[in-house]
Amino acid sequence: MTNMNLNRMLAVLAMMVAGGAQGAEMPELARKMNCTACHDIDKTIVGPSWISVAKKYKGVTSFTFDDKDYPLVEGLMMKVSKGGTGNWITTPYPMPANDAMGTKQDEIRELVTFILDLKK
């Protein structure tokens, strides 16, 4: 089992023990990648709460990025990686690119998967 899979399992287990998404803690990776400057698990800061993101995409199987459809996780990874606007009306500020060079895709996938798992 890779560290990424182990970390994901531990995060989901912690969320379940804590009583669901509201009890989930922000993963250390989110702090390291500075996601916490704009996002929180259950509160809107500059960007939407991650629970709101999970609810928005519950049951959704694809995501359109730059006018092209992708499987949901891959499309959201592109959005997180390259940034942009247009998916949320909560803020006038665009999401900055978090991995424009594509060197952190494993970490981006881990965070996107964590966020989507909050809907459970």
VOMARTI-10466 format. One line per 10 residues: number of its first residue (from 1); their letters; for each residue x, y, z of C-alpha. Coordinates in nm, 4 decimals, always signed. Example, Ala and Ser with C-alpha at 12.3 -4.5 7.8 and 13.67 -1.06 7.14 Angstrom:
REM VOMARTI-10466
1 = AS = +1.2300/-0.4500/+0.7800 ~ +1.3670/-0.1060/+0.7140
REM end
This chain:
REM VOMARTI-10466
1 = MTNMNLNRML = +0.0000/+0.0000/+0.0000 ~ +0.1405/+0.3379/-0.0949 ~ +0.1742/+0.6245/+0.1521 ~ -0.0893/+0.8164/-0.0453 ~ -0.3429/+0.5322/-0.0118 ~ -0.2591/+0.4842/+0.3548 ~ -0.2972/+0.8582/+0.4237 ~ -0.6307/+0.8629/+0.2414 ~ -0.7567/+0.5616/+0.4365 ~ -0.6491/+0.7202/+0.7636
11 = AVLAMMVAGG = -0.8199/+1.0492/+0.6742 ~ -1.1473/+0.8747/+0.5862 ~ -1.1264/+0.6599/+0.9016 ~ -1.0658/+0.9712/+1.1135 ~ -1.3662/+1.1354/+0.9497 ~ -1.5854/+0.8338/+1.0257 ~ -1.4700/+0.8132/+1.3882 ~ -1.5251/+1.1870/+1.4322 ~ -1.8842/+1.1578/+1.3155 ~ -1.8836/+1.2428/+0.9473
21 = AQGAEMPELA = -1.7622/+1.5277/+0.7334 ~ -1.8118/+1.7948/+0.9965 ~ -1.5627/+1.6070/+1.2129 ~ -1.3053/+1.5730/+0.9358 ~ -0.9757/+1.7483/+0.9793 ~ -0.7940/+1.9311/+0.7041 ~ -0.5206/+1.6996/+0.5760 ~ -0.1626/+1.8090/+0.6362 ~ -0.1115/+1.8041/+0.2592 ~ -0.3746/+2.0803/+0.2267
31 = RKMNCTACHD = -0.1770/+2.2951/+0.4678 ~ +0.1489/+2.2188/+0.2858 ~ -0.0021/+2.3190/-0.0499 ~ -0.1593/+2.6323/+0.1041 ~ -0.5184/+2.5260/+0.0274 ~ -0.6148/+2.6451/+0.3756 ~ -0.5584/+3.0075/+0.2753 ~ -0.8858/+2.9917/+0.0783 ~ -1.0672/+2.6718/+0.1862 ~ -1.1918/+2.5053/+0.5016
41 = IDKTIVGPSW = -1.3701/+2.1753/+0.5500 ~ -1.7060/+2.3243/+0.6461 ~ -1.6786/+2.7042/+0.6137 ~ -1.6563/+2.9346/+0.3141 ~ -1.3438/+3.1479/+0.3335 ~ -1.2390/+3.2899/-0.0032 ~ -1.3321/+2.9714/-0.1848 ~ -1.6155/+2.7312/-0.1078 ~ -1.6014/+2.4859/+0.1804 ~ -1.4839/+2.1426/+0.0784
51 = ISVAKKYKGV = -1.8115/+1.9942/+0.2026 ~ -1.9942/+2.2258/-0.0397 ~ -1.7680/+2.1064/-0.3203 ~ -1.8330/+1.7415/-0.2288 ~ -2.2099/+1.8005/-0.2225 ~ -2.2042/+1.9837/-0.5565 ~ -2.0337/+1.6911/-0.7278 ~ -2.2197/+1.4072/-0.5511 ~ -2.3454/+1.1743/-0.8212 ~ -2.1618/+1.3686/-1.0945
61 = TSFTFDDKDY = -1.9342/+1.1639/-1.3190 ~ -1.7671/+1.4271/-1.5372 ~ -1.6256/+1.7787/-1.5214 ~ -1.5829/+2.0229/-1.8080 ~ -1.2554/+2.2127/-1.8172 ~ -1.1622/+2.4415/-2.1069 ~ -1.4698/+2.3211/-2.2984 ~ -1.3662/+1.9558/-2.2789 ~ -1.5320/+1.6859/-2.0683 ~ -1.3187/+1.4717/-1.8373
71 = PLVEGLMMKV = -1.3953/+1.2026/-1.5803 ~ -1.4778/+1.3879/-1.2574 ~ -1.1545/+1.3336/-1.0645 ~ -0.9317/+1.4113/-1.3623 ~ -1.1327/+1.7229/-1.4506 ~ -1.1228/+1.8538/-1.0947 ~ -0.7509/+1.7819/-1.0830 ~ -0.7096/+2.0037/-1.3890 ~ -0.9154/+2.2775/-1.2227 ~ -0.7056/+2.2628/-0.9055
81 = SKGGTGNWIT = -0.3830/+2.2427/-1.1036 ~ -0.4516/+2.5236/-1.3493 ~ -0.6968/+2.7379/-1.1501 ~ -0.9626/+2.9622/-1.2993 ~ -1.3130/+3.0949/-1.2394 ~ -1.6696/+3.0126/-1.3222 ~ -1.7627/+2.7188/-1.1006 ~ -1.8688/+2.9095/-0.7880 ~ -2.0417/+3.2405/-0.7334 ~ -1.9147/+3.2712/-0.3755
91 = TPYPMPANDA = -1.6208/+3.4910/-0.4628 ~ -1.5015/+3.7286/-0.7331 ~ -1.1484/+3.5904/-0.6989 ~ -1.0179/+3.3243/-0.9366 ~ -0.8672/+3.0079/-0.7985 ~ -0.4919/+3.0355/-0.8518 ~ -0.3001/+2.7657/-1.0344 ~ -0.1660/+2.5158/-0.7836 ~ +0.0366/+2.2975/-1.0172 ~ +0.0673/+2.4696/-1.3527
101 = MGTKQDEIRE = +0.3756/+2.2610/-1.4376 ~ +0.2032/+1.9309/-1.3537 ~ +0.4643/+1.8138/-1.1039 ~ +0.2287/+1.7557/-0.8082 ~ -0.0412/+1.5418/-0.9665 ~ -0.0259/+1.2652/-0.7035 ~ -0.0841/+1.5225/-0.4293 ~ -0.3605/+1.6964/-0.6265 ~ -0.5339/+1.3604/-0.6831 ~ -0.5094/+1.2799/-0.3119
111 = LVTFILDLKK = -0.6717/+1.6130/-0.2176 ~ -0.9458/+1.5919/-0.4825 ~ -1.0296/+1.2382/-0.3717 ~ -1.0342/+1.3458/-0.0067 ~ -1.2726/+1.6303/-0.0902 ~ -1.5076/+1.4099/-0.2915 ~ -1.5088/+1.1510/-0.0106 ~ -1.6546/+1.4155/+0.2232 ~ -1.9960/+1.3638/+0.0599 ~ -2.0292/+1.0161/+0.2135
REM end
